[in-house]
Every structure is written in C-alpha cells, then in structure tokens.
Amino acid sequence: MHALEKMLARASGEEEVRAGQIVTAEVDLAEVNDLYYQVIKSFRELGGEKVAHPDRVAFVFDHYSPAPTIKSAENQKRMREFCREQGIERVYDVGEGVCHQVLVEDGLVGPGRLIVESDSHTTTLGALGAFGTGVGSTDLALILLTGGLWFRVPEVIRIFLEGGLAPGVMAKDVILHALGRLKQDAAIYRAVEFTGHMVSSLCVDERMALCNMTVEMGAKASYIQPDEVTHEFLRGLGWREFPEIATDPDYRYSREHVFDVSDLRPQVALPGSVDDVEDVSAHEGAPIDQVFIGTCTGGRLNDIAIAARILRGRRVARGTRLIVIPASRAILRRAMELGHIQTLLDSGAVLSTPGCGPCLGAHEGVLAPGEACLSTSSRNFPGRMGSPEASIYIASPATAAATAIAGSLTEPEGGALP
C-alpha cells in the first residue's frame, strides 16, 4: 500500500485498502472556516444537536478577517455562538491567520493524521505527511455529526523532481511549471506525491507551497514522505514521537512524471488560467498595478523573508501597490522580530491583517476593471480578486518583489534566494 492508503486503512479500521475502494473513516481533525456558515445550517438540517467530537473540531475566521460586511460579521457571530454551545474550544478568531497555517503552528498536523477542512487547499498538509483534503459543507456537517466520513481511496501519481534550483527560483516556480506541463485535469480525484533530491532539499515552507497547488491539478490529497527536515520542524512545535508510515517498495503508482528543474527559470501563470504557464522572461515589461504577497500559497516566513531581501534599500515603483499579508499572526510576529516587516514598510509596502485577504476578492486589495495584479496566490481565473475585467498573474514571492520594484513583470535578480 501507499502511505496514504495506510492512513485511510488505519482510520477506517481496515487491514488494507485499495484505490477505488469506498471506506468510512474516523477523522482526526475537522476544520470549518468562516466562508462556510452553511456547515452549521447543514448540521441542523441533518438533525444535529450535539457535535460528536468537539475536541476534534476547529473553526478559523480567515476568509473575511476582519469582517468586511454586515453579512460576514453576522456569520462569524453565529459561528462563535455555535462553538460556545457545542464546547468547541479551538476557535481561531480574526487575525490569527489562514486555516492551513494556524493548524500546523498549533501542532495539529503531522504524519499519519487524517485532516478534513472546508477548503480545497487542505492538500497543503501533505507536506507534513498528513492526509489532508477539502470537502463541502454537507460532508463537513456529517463529520460534525458522526466524527467520520466516507472516502474513495485515491490512485497516487508520483512527481519526481531532480536537480537543484537556480538562484531566484522557488518551489512556486516548480509547481507552476508542473501545472503548465500536466494541466488542470491531471490528477482529478487522485493524490500527488512529490519525491526526489530537490524535494528533500526544501524547507517545510517550500514543501507546503508545492503541496498547496496540487489541488489546481484536481488532486484530492498530496504527500511528501516525512524525513528529518519534517521531524525537526515538528519538534519545534512540540512533537516528540513520529509514526512510521511509508509506502511499500512494491507499490505501483498510477502515473509517474519526472522533471529536471536544474535549468528552470522563474515561471508565471498568465491571466485567466493557472496552467497557462511560461517563463517570466517571455513577458517581462507587462505593466502591473498591484502586487500581492500572501495567502496559504505565498505568505509564510520564507516568502516574506525573500521578498524583504529583494526589497531592502529599494522602493516600490510609483503607480504600483504592494500588499503584504502574512499567513498567520505568528509569522507576522516573527517577521517583525527579524526586521522583515520594517524593511517592507520602508520600501512602500502596505501591510494587512493575517488571513486570506484579496485572494478570494473579499476585501483588502480588490481589483478594479482593467487593472493587472501579480499575486503569490494559487488562482487567477476572471473575477477571482475583484472585477472580472482585471488580469491576474501568478508567480513566486521572489518574482513578486522584483516586479513591485520595477512596476512591471520582472525576473528576480540572481542571488535573491539564500
């Protein structure tokens, strides 16, 4: 079996499971974000009176943080009341950060755990060896009601990444390149595993960026085999024991892809489709009105540190806005301690509340018709960040910082990365 299959087997009480099989599994942690008040409504419609395992549930207010409308404020109020009524103590209120990040920082994510969230980018959690997946409101309501959910065991695609990254190239460039080659339907209801020397060399922040965007291929989950980098990261969060879950040597992947990234240059997804990917150099000079560094894809400490390194002693171009939103309060605090936030503010950047911000077009950076934005987020379809007549480019934090300085799409200079 694959490691992910072993997780589903453990959670469902089965000795073994196979791709395509339907299992009912106990969920280790279920998370509801403030975009999904419908979860509570569905829970009530299903006859729910008491959450089965309140200690396995978390609510995170990250999409509308702080609430930008009366409706979002009302939904958050009702969610807080529900949590008090049900004895749910893990409530991450406005400003704590993006759900995928705060759960990791609280030590709730690690090898072997089955974690379900009301957010498609839960694939991010595979970077720590967890089975992380997103579901809709009714499925999440069923977890609140029963503690478990049905799953179809996914086939697994392996992406082998070899070679080393050139200066100025980040994991975001790698996953964009893979998306450009494999396209958005490459992994529908499959899981994606990343392996290879390049993956082993990445820090956890960069691994999370890889796993985050597998959902843009249609993936149900992603996976990186835990190693000493994983364990050291988790020790810093209080973990002391690590379950040994590994894919069996004779496991057969449904598909395998190999990418040598040694000569990879900074990548950009062109407006309208995240799999329309080319080298940044092919589009240098395209004017950019707004640069956004943040979200569950590009707002971690490593991302902010690299942006600060590039912007140190320089200024954001006149006529271009740079919005920076750390993925969590903890990241904001650490970035302040290290001087990164001061550097960014000195350069002309605008800082906003930890959370999702303009990624979903809710607030804090909505685009006007005819504007162009370069974002470190994960999606760029029309209307994603405001007006459907705006254009959204997707690129790495390094490319974003270089673009903010130039005021137009620009490759980061060599040596931008540690």
C-alpha positions as CSV (number, residue, x, y, z in Angstrom):
1,M,0.0,0.0,0.0
2,H,0.9,3.6,-0.4
3,A,1.4,5.6,2.8
4,L,-1.8,7.5,2.1
5,E,-3.7,4.2,1.8
6,K,-2.3,3.1,5.1
7,M,-3.6,6.2,6.7
8,L,-7.1,5.6,5.4
9,A,-6.8,1.9,6.4
10,R,-5.9,2.9,10.0
11,A,-8.7,5.5,10.2
12,S,-11.3,3.1,8.8
13,G,-10.3,0.0,10.8
14,E,-9.3,-2.0,7.7
15,E,-6.2,-4.1,7.4
16,E,-5.7,-2.9,3.8
17,V,-7.4,-0.7,1.3
18,R,-7.0,-0.3,-2.4
19,A,-7.5,2.5,-4.9
20,G,-11.2,2.9,-5.9
21,Q,-12.4,1.3,-2.7
22,I,-15.0,3.3,-0.6
23,V,-14.2,3.4,3.1
24,T,-15.8,5.2,6.1
25,A,-13.0,6.7,8.2
26,E,-12.8,8.5,11.5
27,V,-11.4,12.0,11.1
28,D,-8.6,13.2,13.4
29,L,-9.4,16.9,12.9
30,A,-12.2,18.8,11.1
31,E,-11.8,22.5,10.3
32,V,-14.5,24.9,9.3
33,N,-13.7,28.4,8.0
34,D,-15.8,31.5,8.1
35,L,-16.7,31.1,4.4
36,Y,-18.9,28.1,5.3
37,Y,-21.7,29.1,7.8
38,Q,-23.6,26.6,5.7
39,V,-21.9,23.8,7.6
40,I,-23.8,24.7,10.7
41,K,-27.0,25.0,8.7
42,S,-26.5,21.6,7.2
43,F,-25.7,20.2,10.6
44,R,-29.1,21.4,11.9
45,E,-30.9,20.2,8.7
46,L,-29.4,16.7,9.3
47,G,-30.9,16.7,12.8
48,G,-27.7,17.5,14.6
49,E,-28.0,18.6,18.2
50,K,-24.5,17.7,19.6
51,V,-21.2,17.6,17.8
52,A,-19.8,14.1,18.1
53,H,-16.2,15.1,19.0
54,P,-15.8,18.8,19.7
55,D,-12.2,18.2,20.7
56,R,-11.5,17.2,17.1
57,V,-13.1,20.3,15.6
58,A,-11.6,23.8,14.8
59,F,-13.2,26.9,13.5
60,V,-10.9,29.5,11.7
61,F,-12.0,33.0,10.7
62,D,-9.7,33.7,7.9
63,H,-11.5,34.5,4.7
64,Y,-13.2,37.6,6.0
65,S,-10.7,38.8,8.5
66,P,-11.8,41.2,10.0
67,A,-15.4,41.0,8.7
68,P,-15.8,43.5,5.8
69,T,-19.6,43.2,5.5
70,I,-22.6,43.0,7.9
71,K,-23.3,39.6,6.5
72,S,-19.9,38.2,7.1
73,A,-19.9,39.7,10.6
74,E,-23.2,38.1,11.3
75,N,-22.0,34.7,10.1
76,Q,-18.9,34.9,12.3
77,K,-21.1,35.9,15.3
78,R,-23.3,32.8,14.8
79,M,-20.2,30.6,14.4
80,R,-18.8,31.8,17.7
81,E,-22.2,31.1,19.4
82,F,-22.2,27.6,17.9
83,C,-18.7,26.9,19.2
84,R,-19.7,28.0,22.7
85,E,-22.9,26.0,22.6
86,Q,-21.0,22.8,21.4
87,G,-17.9,23.2,23.6
88,I,-15.6,23.6,20.7
89,E,-12.5,25.3,22.1
90,R,-10.3,25.6,19.1
91,V,-11.6,28.9,17.7
92,Y,-9.0,30.9,15.8
93,D,-10.6,34.3,15.5
94,V,-9.9,37.2,13.1
95,G,-6.3,37.9,12.7
96,E,-4.9,34.5,13.8
97,G,-4.3,33.6,10.2
98,V,-5.1,31.1,7.4
99,C,-6.6,27.8,8.5
100,H,-3.8,25.6,6.9
101,Q,-1.1,27.6,8.6
102,V,-2.6,28.0,12.1
103,L,-3.4,24.3,12.4
104,V,0.2,23.5,11.6
105,E,1.5,26.1,14.0
106,D,-0.6,24.6,16.8
107,G,1.0,21.2,16.3
108,L,-2.3,19.6,15.0
109,V,-0.8,18.4,11.7
110,G,1.7,15.7,11.3
111,P,2.5,12.2,9.8
112,G,-0.4,9.8,9.6
113,R,-3.2,12.2,10.6
114,L,-6.5,12.4,8.6
115,I,-7.5,16.1,8.4
116,V,-10.5,17.4,6.6
117,E,-11.2,21.1,6.1
118,S,-13.9,23.2,4.3
119,D,-11.2,24.5,2.0
120,S,-9.8,22.9,-1.2
121,H,-6.2,23.9,-0.4
122,T,-6.1,21.4,2.5
123,T,-3.7,19.4,0.2
124,T,-1.1,21.7,1.7
125,L,-0.9,19.5,4.8
126,G,0.6,16.6,2.8
127,A,3.9,18.5,3.2
128,L,4.0,17.1,6.8
129,G,3.0,13.6,5.9
130,A,-0.7,14.0,6.7
131,F,-3.7,13.0,4.6
132,G,-5.3,16.5,4.2
133,T,-8.3,17.0,2.0
134,G,-11.1,19.6,1.4
135,V,-14.8,18.9,1.3
136,G,-18.0,20.8,1.0
137,S,-20.5,21.9,3.7
138,T,-22.7,18.8,3.8
139,D,-19.7,16.5,4.2
140,L,-18.2,18.6,6.9
141,A,-21.6,18.7,8.7
142,L,-21.6,14.9,8.6
143,I,-18.2,14.8,10.3
144,L,-19.5,17.1,13.0
145,L,-22.5,14.8,13.4
146,T,-20.7,11.4,13.3
147,G,-17.0,12.0,13.6
148,G,-16.3,10.3,10.3
149,L,-16.9,10.5,6.6
150,W,-16.8,8.2,3.5
151,F,-13.7,8.4,1.2
152,R,-12.9,6.9,-2.1
153,V,-9.3,5.7,-1.9
154,P,-7.4,7.7,-4.5
155,E,-4.9,6.5,-7.0
156,V,-1.5,8.1,-6.5
157,I,0.6,10.0,-9.1
158,R,4.3,10.4,-8.3
159,I,6.2,13.5,-9.4
160,F,9.9,13.0,-9.2
161,L,11.8,16.3,-9.1
162,E,15.5,16.1,-9.8
163,G,18.3,18.7,-10.0
164,G,18.9,21.9,-8.0
165,L,17.1,25.2,-8.2
166,A,18.9,28.2,-9.7
167,P,19.1,31.4,-7.7
168,G,15.8,33.3,-7.9
169,V,13.8,30.1,-8.5
170,M,11.4,28.9,-5.8
171,A,9.1,25.9,-5.2
172,K,6.3,28.1,-6.6
173,D,8.1,28.1,-9.9
174,V,8.4,24.3,-9.8
175,I,4.7,23.7,-9.2
176,L,3.7,26.3,-11.8
177,H,6.0,24.5,-14.3
178,A,4.4,21.1,-13.4
179,L,0.9,22.6,-13.8
180,G,1.8,24.1,-17.2
181,R,3.1,20.7,-18.4
182,L,0.4,18.4,-16.8
183,K,-2.6,20.7,-16.9
184,Q,-5.6,21.2,-14.5
185,D,-7.2,17.8,-15.1
186,A,-4.0,15.8,-14.5
187,A,-4.9,14.5,-11.0
188,I,-8.7,14.6,-10.6
189,Y,-9.6,12.6,-7.5
190,R,-6.1,11.3,-7.4
191,A,-3.3,12.0,-4.9
192,V,0.0,13.5,-5.8
193,E,3.3,12.6,-4.2
194,F,6.5,14.6,-4.6
195,T,9.8,12.9,-4.3
196,G,13.4,13.3,-5.4
197,H,16.5,15.1,-4.2
198,M,15.1,18.6,-4.9
199,V,12.2,17.9,-2.6
200,S,14.5,16.7,0.1
201,S,16.5,19.9,-0.1
202,L,13.4,22.1,0.5
203,C,12.4,23.7,3.8
204,V,8.9,22.9,5.1
205,D,7.6,26.3,3.9
206,E,8.6,25.5,0.4
207,R,7.2,22.0,0.6
208,M,3.9,23.4,1.7
209,A,3.8,25.6,-1.5
210,L,4.3,22.5,-3.6
211,C,1.5,20.5,-2.0
212,N,-0.8,23.5,-1.8
213,M,-1.2,23.8,-5.6
214,T,-1.8,20.1,-6.4
215,V,-5.5,20.9,-6.0
216,E,-5.1,23.0,-9.1
217,M,-4.5,19.7,-10.9
218,G,-7.6,18.4,-9.3
219,A,-5.9,16.4,-6.6
220,K,-7.8,15.1,-3.6
221,A,-4.6,15.0,-1.5
222,S,-0.8,15.3,-1.7
223,Y,2.1,13.8,0.0
224,I,5.8,14.2,0.8
225,Q,7.4,11.3,2.8
226,P,8.4,12.7,6.2
227,D,12.1,13.0,6.8
228,E,14.5,14.6,9.3
229,V,13.5,18.1,7.9
230,T,9.9,17.2,8.7
231,H,10.7,15.9,12.2
232,E,12.9,18.8,13.1
233,F,10.1,21.2,12.1
234,L,7.6,19.3,14.2
235,R,9.9,19.0,17.2
236,G,9.8,22.8,17.3
237,L,6.0,22.5,17.6
238,G,6.2,20.0,20.5
239,W,6.1,16.7,18.6
240,R,8.3,14.0,20.2
241,E,7.1,10.8,18.6
242,F,6.6,10.2,14.8
243,P,4.6,7.3,13.4
244,E,6.5,5.3,10.9
245,I,4.3,5.3,7.8
246,A,6.0,4.6,4.5
247,T,4.9,3.4,1.1
248,D,5.7,-0.2,0.4
249,P,8.5,-0.8,-2.1
250,D,6.3,-2.8,-4.4
251,Y,3.5,-0.2,-4.6
252,R,2.6,0.7,-8.2
253,Y,1.8,4.4,-8.9
254,S,-1.0,5.1,-11.4
255,R,1.3,7.5,-13.2
256,E,4.9,8.9,-12.8
257,H,6.3,12.1,-14.1
258,V,10.0,13.3,-13.9
259,F,11.0,16.9,-14.1
260,D,14.6,18.1,-14.1
261,V,14.4,21.6,-12.6
262,S,18.1,22.4,-12.9
263,D,17.6,24.8,-15.8
264,L,14.2,26.1,-14.7
265,R,13.7,29.9,-14.8
266,P,11.1,31.9,-12.9
267,Q,7.6,31.0,-14.0
268,V,4.4,32.9,-14.4
269,A,0.8,31.8,-14.9
270,L,-0.8,34.1,-17.4
271,P,-4.2,35.8,-16.6
272,G,-7.2,33.5,-16.9
273,S,-5.7,30.1,-16.3
274,V,-3.3,28.7,-13.7
275,D,-2.0,26.1,-16.2
276,D,-1.1,28.7,-18.9
277,V,2.5,28.9,-17.7
278,E,5.5,30.4,-19.3
279,D,8.9,31.8,-18.3
280,V,8.7,35.3,-16.8
281,S,11.3,36.4,-19.2
282,A,8.9,35.9,-22.1
283,H,6.6,38.5,-20.6
284,E,8.9,41.0,-19.0
285,G,7.7,44.5,-19.1
286,A,4.0,43.8,-18.8
287,P,2.6,46.6,-16.6
288,I,1.4,45.7,-13.1
289,D,-0.8,47.9,-10.9
290,Q,-0.8,45.7,-7.8
291,V,1.5,43.1,-6.3
292,F,0.1,40.8,-3.6
293,I,2.4,38.7,-1.4
294,G,0.4,36.4,0.9
295,T,-2.2,33.7,1.2
296,C,-1.9,30.0,2.0
297,T,0.4,29.7,-1.0
298,G,2.8,32.5,-0.6
299,G,2.5,34.2,2.8
300,R,4.9,32.2,5.0
301,L,8.0,33.4,6.8
302,N,10.3,32.1,4.0
303,D,8.2,34.0,1.4
304,I,8.3,37.3,3.4
305,A,12.0,37.0,4.1
306,I,12.8,36.6,0.5
307,A,10.6,39.5,-0.5
308,A,12.3,41.6,2.2
309,R,15.7,40.6,1.0
310,I,15.0,41.7,-2.6
311,L,13.3,45.0,-1.5
312,R,15.8,46.0,1.1
313,G,17.0,49.5,0.4
314,R,14.7,49.9,-2.7
315,R,11.3,51.3,-3.3
316,V,8.1,50.0,-4.8
317,A,7.6,51.6,-8.2
318,R,5.4,54.7,-8.4
319,G,2.0,53.7,-9.6
320,T,2.3,50.2,-8.3
321,R,0.8,49.0,-5.0
322,L,2.5,46.2,-2.9
323,I,0.2,44.5,-0.4
324,V,1.8,42.1,2.0
325,I,-0.4,39.8,4.2
326,P,1.4,37.2,6.4
327,A,-0.3,33.8,6.6
328,S,-0.6,34.0,10.4
329,R,-0.1,36.2,13.4
330,A,2.9,34.0,14.4
331,I,4.5,34.7,11.1
332,L,3.8,38.4,11.4
333,R,5.4,38.5,14.8
334,R,8.5,36.6,13.7
335,A,8.9,38.7,10.6
336,M,8.7,41.8,12.8
337,E,11.4,40.4,15.1
338,L,13.7,39.7,12.2
339,G,13.2,43.2,10.7
340,H,11.4,42.0,7.6
341,I,8.3,43.9,8.2
342,Q,10.2,47.2,8.7
343,T,12.1,46.6,5.5
344,L,8.9,46.0,3.6
345,L,7.2,49.1,5.1
346,D,10.3,51.2,4.3
347,S,10.1,50.1,0.7
348,G,6.5,51.3,0.4
349,A,4.6,48.1,1.0
350,V,1.2,48.1,2.7
351,L,0.6,45.5,5.5
352,S,-2.7,44.0,6.2
353,T,-4.4,41.5,8.7
354,P,-3.2,37.9,8.6
355,G,-5.7,35.9,6.6
356,C,-6.8,35.2,3.1
357,G,-7.4,38.9,2.2
358,P,-7.8,39.7,-1.5
359,C,-7.1,36.1,-2.7
360,L,-10.9,35.5,-3.0
361,G,-11.8,39.0,-3.9
362,A,-13.5,39.7,-0.5
363,H,-11.5,42.8,0.7
364,E,-8.1,44.3,1.4
365,G,-6.9,44.5,-2.2
366,V,-9.9,44.1,-4.6
367,L,-9.1,44.9,-8.2
368,A,-10.8,47.4,-10.5
369,P,-11.7,46.8,-14.1
370,G,-8.6,47.0,-16.4
371,E,-6.1,46.6,-13.6
372,A,-3.3,44.0,-13.6
373,C,-2.1,42.2,-10.4
374,L,0.8,39.8,-9.8
375,S,-0.1,37.6,-6.9
376,T,1.6,34.8,-5.0
377,S,-1.8,33.1,-4.5
378,S,-3.0,30.0,-6.3
379,R,-5.8,31.0,-8.6
380,N,-6.2,33.6,-11.4
381,F,-9.5,33.0,-13.1
382,P,-11.5,36.1,-14.1
383,G,-13.2,37.7,-11.1
384,R,-11.1,35.9,-8.5
385,M,-9.7,39.1,-7.0
386,G,-12.5,41.5,-7.8
387,S,-13.5,42.7,-11.3
388,P,-13.8,40.0,-14.0
389,E,-12.2,42.6,-16.2
390,A,-9.0,42.7,-14.2
391,S,-6.0,40.5,-15.0
392,I,-4.2,38.3,-12.5
393,Y,-0.7,36.8,-13.0
394,I,0.5,34.1,-10.6
395,A,4.2,33.9,-9.6
396,S,6.6,33.3,-6.8
397,P,7.3,35.8,-3.9
398,A,10.7,36.5,-5.4
399,T,9.2,37.4,-8.8
400,A,6.5,39.4,-7.0
401,A,9.1,41.5,-5.1
402,A,11.2,42.2,-8.2
403,T,8.0,43.1,-10.1
404,A,7.0,45.6,-7.3
405,I,10.3,47.4,-7.7
406,A,10.1,47.6,-11.5
407,G,6.3,48.2,-11.7
408,S,6.2,45.6,-14.5
409,L,6.6,41.9,-14.7
410,T,10.3,41.2,-14.0
411,E,12.5,38.2,-13.2
412,P,14.2,38.4,-9.7
413,E,17.9,39.0,-9.9
414,G,20.3,36.1,-9.4
415,G,21.3,35.5,-5.8
416,A,17.9,36.6,-4.4
417,L,17.5,33.3,-2.5
418,P,19.6,32.0,0.3
